[in-house]
């Protein structure tokens, strides 16, 4: 399953994502990973959540990002949820390419039983209509 938190820059998507992950860690049985482009939310995350600062890796294309995710998944058979803050920057993609990337995440989700939660910042707050059923929160 892939779920999105969408909205314009500065509307509070990161806060919603942090609240979601910190609430979910109380009931989730497997491991949880939170990937961001910085470590600024380190102290806001429950200590059971693994924070990965993606800027430390050479993820300058979407394909490299998807390969990076596959590597994480291959090393943790207990991985149950992954959270991505600032997804477009993290995955080096644009809103026009979002549907393709989300479909790839959905394939990984189905194959490995991992739920993905992503925050997507857009200038107008909208995502493609084909992805509207995956929007968990729109700010």
N, C-alpha and C positions, 0 to 999 in steps of 0.2 A: 504494500500500500504506500502510496505517495500522497502526502497532504501538504498544502501550501498555506503560508501566512503572507498575505499580499498587501501592498499599499505604497503610498508615496514615501520618499525619504523623510526620516524624522518623525514618523507617525507612531512609533513604538512597537515595531515588529519584533525587535530583539528582546524586548521585555516580555512580550507574549510567548516567544519561543523559550526563553529562560524559565518562565513560570510553568510552561508545559513540561519541559524536561525534568524540572525539579519535582513536579507532582507525579510524573510517570515513574520516576526511579523508586518511589515508595512501593509500587505494586509489580513492577516488571521483574521477571525471573532471570532473564539473561543480562548480558552486558549492554551498556549504552555509551555511545560515542558522540561528542559534540565537536564539530569542525568549524573553525572560524579563521579569519585572516589575521587575527591578533589574539593576545591572551588577556585582553582587558576585562573579560567576564569571568576570569579564573576564580575569583573569590565569591562570585554569585552562584556558582555551580556546586551542587552537592559533591562531596569528595568521592562518591562512588561512580561518578561520571568521568569518563576519560576525555580530556580536552586535547585536541590536536590543533596546533597553529599551522595552517596550511602554507603560510607565507615562507616557512622554513624549507619548503620543498620546491622543486622546479616545475610547477604546474602552470605552464604558460599556454596550454591548449586544453580544450575540452576533452580530447582523447586521453591526454596525460592524467587529467583529473579522474576520469572514469577508470583508468588503469590503477591509479592510486587507491580508489575505493575498492577495486577488486583485490588489491594486495591486502588491504585492511581486513576485508571479509575472509580472505583465505587463511589469515592468521588467527582468527577468532571464531571458532565454531559455536560459541555461546552468544554471539552478537545478535541482539534482538531489535535495537533501534539505533538510528543515526539521525542527528540533527545538524542542519547546515544553516549558519547565519550568513547573510549577505551572499546568497547563492549565485547570483549572476557574476559577481566579481570572483567568487571562489572557483567557479567552474569555467571561467573565461568564455562566457556565452552571452548572448543578447536575448531580449524578449522574443524576437522573431525566431530564434533557434530553441526557445524554451520547451516547446512541445516535443521536439526530437530528444532532448536530453531527459525530460521527464519520462518519456517512453522507455529509454534505456534504464533509468532507475527502476521503473516498474518491472522490467524483465529481471533485474537483480533481486528485487523484492520477492517476486514469485518464486524464483529459483532457490533462494537462500532463506526465505521466511523472515526478512528484515523489513521493518517499517521505516520509511524515510519522512522526515519533516523538514521543510525548507522555507526560509523567509526570502521573499522576492520583492526587491525594491524597483518600482517603475516610476517614471516621471509623471505619468497620468494615473497611476494606481491600478491600472487594468492589466490583465493577462489575457492571452488568447481565449476566446469563448470555448474552444475545444477542451480547455483545462478547467473550466468553471466548476465542474463536479468535484474537483480535487482541492478546492479552496476551503480550508478549515476556518480561517478568519480573514476578513477583508477590512482593512483600516483605511 
